[in-house]
Amino acid sequence: MNNFKKYKISEENSGIRIDRWFRRKFLNLPQSFIQKKIRKGLVRLNTRITKANILLKKKDLIEIRDYDNKKYSPIRNKKNKVIPKKNINKFKSSIIYENKDYLIINKWQGISTQGSIKNRNSINDIVKNFSDKMNIVHRLDKDTTGALIIAKNYKATRTFAKLFRERNIKKVYYALCQGAPKKNKGSIKIIIKKNIKNKIKYSNVNQESLTNYEVIEKNHGLSSIIFLPLTGRKHQIRIVANKLNCPIIGDKLYSKLQYQNTNLKINNFLMLHALSISFKYENKINKHFVNFSEQMFDYLKKLNFNFINYKDLIKYI
């Protein structure tokens, strides 16, 4: 006799597809297994045969008619990556804001947002050690510092995905650049394309990017610039800076220039910082300002650049 198991859908899981609910609930189930069970009618929604793409509602009742503890395991077989304790502690100390749905960290330099074979420890690896429900909702380059949002549950993940998709999140970046643009203020629209070697180049096809910018200060042949990306393309700020003929200090991918100052090893540090992020969440406007890293602060001080603060950012956010 088959074992029957029933689950009532909570508010958190309302609005997602039934097959995705299964992937969240039973972490080891492959998509093909889920689709087969649904297709055979072994999974019912409110006692009726359903389809994999049906969206769930709060208080819906899912019935599994061949439930087996071994098959439907809520425990992931694959172990999370082992994260050095120093990275765990650094992550905790980097949190600048947290509530029940999300947290914001001041991401440090040298750690990827998401992992790869080469980068075995990433922000995503760290948060998955806390909870499988936590998700990265956007990215910063490995060597870019500053504001990074992390959703703590599925509801927040969906909300931020929608906010980013509809461009309802404002981001302000600060960069120290070599030289300066011809105009102190403006907008630049360029097309960004991936080539076969997976490097970003300019092209007349593919993804369009739009960025506003404003020069804040000029000093020693350098300029501090505020960048306001209106789109979210890979390496967008770095490409735009190079296109304006003022590449970001420390950007070895898009600039062959090196700042000539033997007293500072500044060329090994990407001077790009996600300074603030603002958005409307649950009918409340949230504005978060993220301080410079200690190393970037020291470089700017030695180069006699003034520090931008929250009051200076008001007109941008």
Steps between C-alpha positions, in 0.01 A plus 500: 500500500631842401584752767318833474663824613335843501649848517321833538655791310618792710511868410873471437447246221198667346552598136762242404462205264421163653813339353714773659330440833612138476859605426500717811327252726690189391854610423618186322219456251597549133258691276434190289385305808260776605351536152450123472311481833279794405434359153396162644257666741694392807512864605163674542412860564184544705420131420518565122754397238727797427783622276859591587460868411190568711550789744426429864278707726496537876313211670518279188534132591765285332452125527780253426349156441817291499688669781822330609742643757802387303387645167355823633787609721507859630873467568750583228737211425764730359690661782551875500853617440719528804539872572799629697396638838668831419265543201196420713610757757580756232156453349330551836701814569419635151123511562384863509125434511273202565129431543282188475511492117842618388838629603751736343873452528799716419666249269876487532751480218633168373193282548260402220128547540436153360735205497680322220768235462773762539326695778409230748377738766245765413233707671243253367691207653506678834126578510408145395680380811251704702186399310396357163224762495751785480575627149726749323268736308766696307874500454813704551829420328759314705709812559213748537407593856177633648126445525374148431145383576436142617145365525430284807194319365316418178253785534780757517681331210192541278446858614857609424500315167195706402657825625816441297307385194287815505804719577357623829827474690736800493871433533774759542862408427811696585816456291845654494608530138806594296444826316148642469212498251471790253171597666465512876147362486299296254346172387663233294324229305704214361434145384679222686564159350672183616749359254611138471780548755242619754643852516275803471546723196313778326273393217207622293287203608386331819443669840447872529630677809420847631701680767491850646818645648632812672856605582533588869863608523822523297844466651849378396380406151226287655127550543242365741176420319151400607342242266126432493425186296146488363556149364681206658752361253812304587797732566283793391668771711850384411421495129334842512798654683736364235272624223518850655882474478537501877543135604458409864820474702596136549286365214738257330234360267397820324806721537868454422577831669656504843492792739859620530565533871776284641395577858156342458426144386162624387500315166430175685176634647187562291379844610131428443248501784123447509435799723124480549190308406137607536164337428139476613425185699156429647395863439802638685788689337834350604824691445830343601839673496810279514834634621823458307725213597792593723747442216308717252458768766879505555573529128258791456647675803858467369387639162331798671149419382202616701263237636145484380242446772129425525402869472693525173301206363151637560469650153587166341265276699 
